[in-house]
Amino acid sequence: GARACLLSSPSARLVEGFVQCDLQCEQDQLGNLYALLSKRRGTVVDEDIIEGTELFLITAQIPVVESIGFSQELLDKTSGAATAPQLSFSHWESMSVDPFWRPTTEDEREEMGESYMTYETDRETNIARRNIDAVRRRKGLMVEEKIVAAAEKQRTLTRNK
């Protein structure tokens, strides 16, 4: 029906919510703060120093799915030098990556590898597909993933004599 039609269209895209994050951080921990924002796919919108202090007021935007556990990790990475973030919903944004894309041509397979859709790859992963799989896993639905990644590398548990 309608679902099959939507999924078969070449322009199927996932829409992702973003939150605005307002926080304060000391100057010596700004590098750790920016590293954490980058890890969580966040972008800094505004940075301003608070007059008379060594504190910076930072406004950033991060995806809602990446904001889970952000506060605790922020305190850990900055050794408590950053305040607890004030999160408020900002906007919706369409992801540019097709969540159902798979390498089809020989060049794509060579460039991306067969393991493009797995989490073990060190290459850039399909973030949209990862988000869909995380929701499906959380709801107890089936997820398309290989159980055995490299069968030739599997070992037996029998004792060699």
Phi, psi and omega in degrees: 000223184294323181295315179297321178296316180296315182289335180277346181289144183288349184253027179293122181226153179262139177257133187239136177276146178238146174247148174268133185241117177252126179209165178242143182213146176286154186299321184288348179251010181298322180300316178294323178296313180295323178297319179293318178298319179295318179299325182264019178060034179268159176232140178276125180266320184210145177221129182216143178270141177274121185303135176083002179227175174261016182269141174251137175261118186240133174245125182225165175236130178227151177297146181303317182296332179274348183280349180289121181081005183295318183299312181294317180294326178297316179295322179293313185289328182261009180054036178080005182282346178254143179284163176297132185289143173265111184256133175218145183298138182250297185194172173256145180218134178282132179282140183281347184269135175285120183291343183251013182288139175225147177295129182245317181277164180297321179296318179295319178296321180292319182286313185267333183085161179290335184270024182301326185269003181262166181273347183284343185289145177272351180286173178297125183267163178280100186295322180298316180293322178299320179294318179298314180297323179296318179293316180298318179295317181296327180271358179080021179267165182291139178237133179280104175208151181285135177281318178249115183282315182224093186297327181290344180264359181287145179243155178269158181264003178286150183277129176282136181254000000 
